[in-house]
């Protein structure tokens, strides 16, 4: 009991956070050691613990985390009010909040965050991602347009109405996506044995309000997905969050894993949504860099069914408003840069360089 009390002493919480930050600096300087001892070592035990503790739950452990957090903050407020003077209350509250912050920072790194410092996936797969020139970018877009149209024809024939429902999802969608991610990671030599979860978070629009369609929550070890997301976007997002759960922090890498795991799936729906998601990345890049060419030469040639699906996605997501998008962008951009991702929010776009490097290797 005394040991438990000591662990929750304010000084220990602050020290825990500072030591975790110092270790993170060291981890980034020695990525090979981080890969061996953390990502392929200690972290695998963390994943097994999350599987044993929470994977069996019928509802997201994300809710349980926030129940505990709110309960603790309520208890902290009660203890603060019990102090005898305003000065002692303020001092008590500041010290405890600092200790709580130290505990959260330290546990974040211990439970997942050091994966940001592991050996980059591109290096492990001998890929050479590099910016695409005009010819490469348009060639990639033409290729993906063909693939999207091909898989859509398998699913809907010549029907140009949007594929808006979930009727085409696999029966056990979460298990199917997890197995696809596991099989791809294992085929590339990465450990991926634990049962990770990809759970929908309600009410609809909750995650969208914070500018996210999904989030990996390291304190419960599960991927969480926006319940209001269009069905055509859910499965790539689920694969993305599961990739985080298997130990990858880089956003572009997780987008790449989602594409690689689903784009060649024997279920044409999974292949379709993976190609459609990546097609959207390429189309945005071409539209931003070459707006006139996109508008006059490419847009009229896009199959009507693809445009219908993209418009249906846009309309559904437009129902939900984001709170303070500029602030959210700056905060998350700073967070990614603090984890060693120099490109910040632009890191999401690096999926294009990874996929095209993967294609050049003949995968």
C-alpha positions as CSV (number, residue, x, y, z in Angstrom):
1,X,0.0,0.0,0.0
2,X,2.9,2.4,0.8
3,X,4.4,1.6,-2.6
4,X,1.1,2.5,-4.3
5,X,0.9,5.8,-2.4
6,X,4.5,6.7,-3.4
7,X,3.7,6.0,-7.1
8,X,1.0,8.7,-6.9
9,X,3.0,11.3,-5.0
10,X,3.1,14.6,-7.0
11,X,6.9,14.6,-7.3
12,X,6.9,11.1,-8.7
13,X,4.3,11.9,-11.4
14,X,6.4,15.0,-12.5
15,X,9.6,13.0,-12.5
16,X,8.0,10.2,-14.5
17,X,6.9,12.6,-17.2
18,X,10.4,14.3,-17.4
19,X,12.2,10.9,-17.5
20,X,9.8,9.8,-20.3
21,X,10.6,12.9,-22.3
22,X,14.3,12.5,-21.8
23,X,14.1,8.8,-22.9
24,X,12.1,9.9,-26.0
25,X,15.0,12.1,-27.0
26,X,17.4,9.2,-26.6
27,X,15.0,6.9,-28.5
28,X,15.0,9.2,-31.5
29,X,18.8,9.2,-31.6
30,X,19.0,5.4,-31.6
31,X,16.1,4.2,-33.8
32,X,17.5,0.7,-34.3
33,X,17.7,0.1,-30.5
34,X,14.1,1.5,-30.2
35,X,13.0,-0.9,-32.9
36,X,14.5,-3.9,-31.2
37,X,13.9,-3.2,-27.5
38,X,10.6,-1.3,-27.6
39,X,8.6,-1.7,-30.9
40,X,9.5,-5.4,-31.3
41,X,10.0,-6.0,-27.6
42,X,8.3,-4.3,-24.7
43,X,5.5,-2.9,-26.8
44,X,4.4,-6.4,-27.8
45,X,3.8,-7.1,-24.1
46,X,1.8,-3.9,-23.9
47,X,-0.4,-5.0,-26.8
48,X,-1.0,-8.4,-25.1
49,X,-2.1,-6.6,-21.9
50,X,-4.6,-4.5,-23.8
51,X,-6.0,-7.5,-25.5
52,X,-6.5,-9.3,-22.2
53,X,-7.9,-6.2,-20.5
54,X,-10.2,-4.6,-23.1
55,X,-10.5,-6.5,-26.4
56,X,-13.3,-8.6,-25.1
57,X,-15.5,-5.6,-24.2
58,X,-18.7,-5.2,-26.2
59,X,-18.3,-1.4,-26.1
60,X,-15.3,1.0,-26.5
61,X,-12.8,1.2,-23.7
62,X,-12.4,4.8,-24.8
63,X,-15.6,5.6,-22.7
64,X,-14.1,3.8,-19.7
65,X,-11.0,6.0,-19.9
66,X,-13.0,9.2,-19.9
67,X,-15.2,8.0,-17.0
68,X,-12.0,7.4,-15.0
69,X,-10.5,10.7,-16.0
70,X,-13.6,12.7,-15.1
71,X,-13.9,10.8,-11.8
72,X,-10.3,11.6,-10.9
73,X,-10.7,15.3,-11.8
74,X,-13.8,15.4,-9.7
75,X,-12.0,13.9,-6.8
76,X,-9.1,16.4,-7.4
77,X,-11.6,19.2,-7.3
78,X,-13.1,17.9,-4.0
79,X,-9.7,17.6,-2.4
80,X,-8.7,21.1,-3.6
81,X,-11.8,22.6,-2.1
82,X,-11.0,20.9,1.2
83,X,-7.8,23.0,1.6
84,X,-8.0,25.7,4.2
85,X,-7.2,28.8,2.2
86,X,-7.3,30.1,-1.3
87,X,-3.5,30.1,-1.6
88,X,-3.2,26.5,-0.4
89,X,-6.0,25.5,-2.7
90,X,-4.3,27.1,-5.7
91,X,-1.0,25.5,-4.8
92,X,-2.5,22.1,-4.2
93,X,-4.4,22.2,-7.5
94,X,-1.4,23.3,-9.6
95,X,0.9,20.7,-8.2
96,X,-1.6,17.9,-8.6
97,X,-2.4,19.0,-12.2
98,X,1.3,19.1,-13.0
99,X,1.7,15.7,-11.6
100,X,-1.3,14.4,-13.5
101,X,0.1,15.9,-16.7
102,X,3.5,14.2,-16.0
103,X,1.8,10.9,-15.5
104,X,-0.2,11.2,-18.7
105,X,2.9,12.2,-20.7
106,X,5.0,9.4,-19.2
107,X,2.3,6.8,-19.7
108,X,1.7,8.0,-23.3
109,X,5.3,7.3,-24.2
110,X,5.6,4.0,-22.2
111,X,2.4,2.6,-23.7
112,X,2.8,3.6,-27.3
113,X,4.6,6.9,-28.0
114,X,8.2,5.6,-28.4
115,X,7.0,3.9,-31.6
116,X,7.5,7.3,-33.3
117,X,11.2,6.8,-32.8
118,X,11.4,3.3,-34.4
119,X,13.3,2.6,-37.6
120,X,11.2,4.1,-40.4
121,X,9.1,1.6,-42.3
122,X,10.4,2.8,-45.6
123,X,14.0,2.0,-44.5
124,X,12.9,-1.5,-43.3
125,X,11.2,-2.3,-46.6
126,X,14.0,-0.8,-48.7
127,X,11.7,1.8,-50.2
128,X,12.9,5.1,-51.5
129,X,10.0,7.5,-51.3
130,X,10.5,10.8,-53.1
131,X,8.3,13.6,-54.4
132,X,6.6,12.9,-57.7
133,X,7.0,15.0,-60.8
134,X,4.1,15.9,-63.0
135,X,4.4,12.8,-65.2
136,X,4.6,10.5,-62.2
137,X,1.7,12.1,-60.5
138,X,-0.7,12.0,-63.5
139,X,0.4,8.5,-64.3
140,X,-0.5,7.4,-60.8
141,X,-3.9,9.1,-60.9
142,X,-4.7,7.5,-64.3
143,X,-3.7,4.0,-62.9
144,X,-5.9,4.5,-59.8
145,X,-8.8,5.8,-61.8
146,X,-8.7,2.6,-63.8
147,X,-8.5,0.4,-60.7
148,X,-11.4,2.3,-58.9
149,X,-13.6,2.0,-62.0
150,X,-12.7,-1.7,-62.4
151,X,-13.7,-2.6,-58.9
152,X,-16.8,-0.5,-58.9
153,X,-18.0,-2.3,-62.0
154,X,-17.6,-5.6,-60.2
155,X,-19.7,-4.3,-57.4
156,X,-22.4,-2.2,-59.1
157,X,-22.1,-3.1,-62.8
158,X,-23.1,0.1,-64.8
159,X,-25.1,1.6,-62.0
160,X,-24.1,5.2,-61.3
161,X,-26.0,5.7,-58.1
162,X,-23.7,6.1,-55.0
163,X,-22.8,3.0,-53.1
164,X,-24.0,4.6,-49.9
165,X,-25.0,1.7,-47.7
166,X,-23.2,-0.9,-45.6
167,X,-24.8,-3.8,-47.4
168,X,-21.6,-4.6,-49.1
169,X,-19.5,-4.8,-45.9
170,X,-18.1,-8.3,-45.0
171,X,-20.2,-10.0,-42.3
172,X,-17.4,-9.6,-39.6
173,X,-16.0,-6.4,-40.9
174,X,-13.7,-5.7,-38.0
175,X,-12.2,-9.2,-38.1
176,X,-11.8,-9.0,-41.8
177,X,-9.9,-5.7,-41.8
178,X,-7.8,-6.8,-38.8
179,X,-6.8,-10.0,-40.6
180,X,-5.9,-8.1,-43.8
181,X,-3.6,-5.7,-41.8
182,X,-2.1,-8.6,-39.8
183,X,-1.4,-10.6,-43.0
184,X,0.3,-7.7,-44.8
185,X,2.4,-6.7,-41.8
186,X,3.5,-10.3,-41.2
187,X,4.4,-10.7,-44.9
188,X,6.8,-7.8,-44.5
189,X,8.4,-9.2,-41.3
190,X,6.5,-7.1,-38.7
191,X,5.0,-8.8,-35.6
192,X,1.2,-8.4,-35.6
193,X,-0.3,-11.2,-33.5
194,X,-2.5,-9.3,-30.9
195,X,-6.2,-8.7,-31.4
196,X,-6.5,-4.9,-31.9
197,X,-9.9,-3.3,-32.0
198,X,-11.4,-0.7,-34.3
199,X,-14.6,0.6,-32.6
200,X,-17.1,3.2,-33.6
201,X,-17.5,6.2,-31.3
202,X,-20.9,7.8,-30.7
203,X,-22.6,10.2,-30.8
204,X,-22.3,10.8,-34.5
205,X,-20.0,13.7,-35.2
206,X,-18.1,13.6,-31.9
207,X,-14.7,12.9,-33.4
208,X,-15.5,15.1,-36.5
209,X,-16.0,18.0,-34.1
210,X,-12.3,17.7,-33.2
211,X,-11.3,17.3,-36.8
212,X,-10.7,13.6,-36.7
213,X,-12.3,10.6,-38.5
214,X,-10.4,8.2,-36.2
215,X,-8.0,8.2,-33.3
216,X,-5.8,5.6,-31.6
217,X,-6.1,5.9,-27.9
218,X,-2.9,4.6,-26.3
219,X,-4.3,4.4,-22.7
220,X,-6.7,1.7,-23.7
221,X,-4.9,0.3,-26.8
222,X,-7.7,0.5,-29.3
223,X,-8.5,2.4,-32.5
224,X,-11.6,4.5,-32.4
225,X,-13.6,5.6,-35.4
226,X,-16.2,8.4,-36.1
227,X,-19.6,6.8,-36.2
228,X,-20.9,9.4,-38.6
229,X,-18.3,8.6,-41.2
230,X,-19.5,7.5,-44.6
231,X,-19.4,3.7,-45.1
232,X,-17.0,4.0,-48.0
233,X,-14.4,5.7,-45.7
234,X,-14.8,3.5,-42.6
235,X,-12.7,0.5,-43.6
236,X,-9.6,2.3,-44.8
237,X,-9.8,4.4,-41.6
238,X,-10.2,1.3,-39.5
239,X,-7.1,-0.2,-41.1
240,X,-5.3,3.0,-40.5
241,X,-6.1,3.0,-36.8
242,X,-5.2,-0.7,-36.5
243,X,-1.8,0.1,-38.0
244,X,-1.3,2.6,-35.2
245,X,-2.2,-0.1,-32.7
246,X,0.4,-2.4,-34.2
247,X,3.1,0.1,-33.4
248,X,3.3,2.8,-36.2
249,X,3.0,6.4,-35.3
250,X,3.6,8.1,-38.6
251,X,0.3,9.1,-40.3
252,X,1.5,8.6,-43.8
253,X,2.8,5.2,-43.0
254,X,-0.5,4.1,-41.5
255,X,-2.3,5.4,-44.6
256,X,0.1,3.4,-46.7
257,X,-0.4,0.2,-44.6
258,X,-4.2,0.6,-45.0
259,X,-3.8,0.8,-48.8
260,X,-1.3,-2.0,-49.0
261,X,-3.4,-4.3,-46.8
262,X,-6.8,-3.7,-48.5
263,X,-6.1,-2.7,-52.2
264,X,-5.4,-6.3,-53.3
265,X,-7.9,-8.0,-51.0
266,X,-9.9,-10.8,-52.6
267,X,-13.1,-9.0,-51.5
268,X,-13.7,-6.4,-54.2
269,X,-15.5,-4.0,-51.8
270,X,-12.4,-3.8,-49.6
271,X,-10.2,-3.3,-52.7
272,X,-12.6,-0.7,-54.0
273,X,-12.7,1.5,-50.8
274,X,-8.9,1.3,-50.5
275,X,-8.3,2.4,-54.1
276,X,-11.1,5.1,-53.8
277,X,-9.5,6.5,-50.7
278,X,-6.0,6.7,-52.3
279,X,-7.6,8.0,-55.6
280,X,-8.9,10.9,-53.5
281,X,-5.4,11.7,-52.3
282,X,-4.0,11.7,-55.8
283,X,-6.9,13.7,-57.3
284,X,-6.5,16.4,-54.6
285,X,-2.8,16.6,-55.3
286,X,-3.4,17.0,-59.0
287,X,-6.2,19.5,-58.6
288,X,-4.1,21.6,-56.2
289,X,-0.9,21.6,-58.4
290,X,-2.4,21.6,-61.8
291,X,-5.9,23.1,-61.5
292,X,-6.5,24.0,-65.1
293,X,-5.4,20.6,-66.5
294,X,-7.5,18.8,-63.8
295,X,-10.6,20.9,-64.6
296,X,-10.5,20.8,-68.4
297,X,-8.7,17.5,-69.3
298,X,-9.3,15.1,-66.4
299,X,-12.5,15.9,-64.6
300,X,-14.8,15.2,-67.7
301,X,-13.2,11.7,-68.0
302,X,-13.9,10.6,-64.4
303,X,-16.5,7.8,-64.4
304,X,-19.9,9.1,-63.2
305,X,-20.1,6.4,-60.5
306,X,-16.9,7.5,-58.9
307,X,-18.0,11.1,-58.8
308,X,-21.3,10.0,-57.3
309,X,-19.6,8.2,-54.5
310,X,-17.2,11.1,-53.8
311,X,-20.1,13.6,-53.7
312,X,-22.2,11.3,-51.4
313,X,-19.2,11.1,-49.0
314,X,-18.8,14.9,-49.1
315,X,-22.5,15.5,-48.4
316,X,-22.6,13.1,-45.5
317,X,-19.4,14.6,-43.8
318,X,-20.7,18.1,-44.4
319,X,-23.4,17.5,-41.9
320,X,-20.9,17.7,-39.1
321,X,-19.1,20.9,-38.0
322,X,-15.5,21.0,-36.7
323,X,-14.8,23.1,-33.6
324,X,-12.0,25.6,-34.1
325,X,-10.3,24.0,-37.1
326,X,-7.4,26.5,-37.2
327,X,-6.5,25.8,-33.6
328,X,-6.9,22.0,-34.0
329,X,-4.6,22.1,-37.1
330,X,-1.9,24.1,-35.2
331,X,-2.1,21.9,-32.1
332,X,-1.8,18.6,-34.0
333,X,0.8,20.0,-36.4
334,X,2.9,20.9,-33.4
335,X,2.3,17.6,-31.8
336,X,3.5,15.6,-34.8
337,X,6.6,17.8,-35.1
338,X,7.3,17.2,-31.4
339,X,7.3,13.5,-32.2
340,X,10.0,13.9,-34.8
341,X,7.7,14.1,-37.9
342,X,9.2,17.2,-39.5
343,X,6.4,17.6,-42.0
344,X,3.7,17.9,-39.3
345,X,0.2,17.7,-40.7
346,X,1.6,17.4,-44.3
347,X,2.7,13.9,-43.2
348,X,-0.7,12.6,-44.1
349,X,0.1,13.4,-47.8
350,X,3.3,11.3,-47.7
351,X,1.2,8.2,-48.4
352,X,1.5,9.1,-52.1
353,X,5.3,8.9,-52.0
354,X,5.2,5.6,-50.1
355,X,2.6,3.9,-52.3
356,X,4.5,5.0,-55.5
357,X,7.8,3.8,-54.1
358,X,6.1,0.5,-53.3
359,X,4.7,0.3,-56.8
360,X,8.2,0.9,-58.3
361,X,9.5,-2.0,-56.3
362,X,6.9,-4.2,-58.1
363,X,4.8,-5.2,-55.1
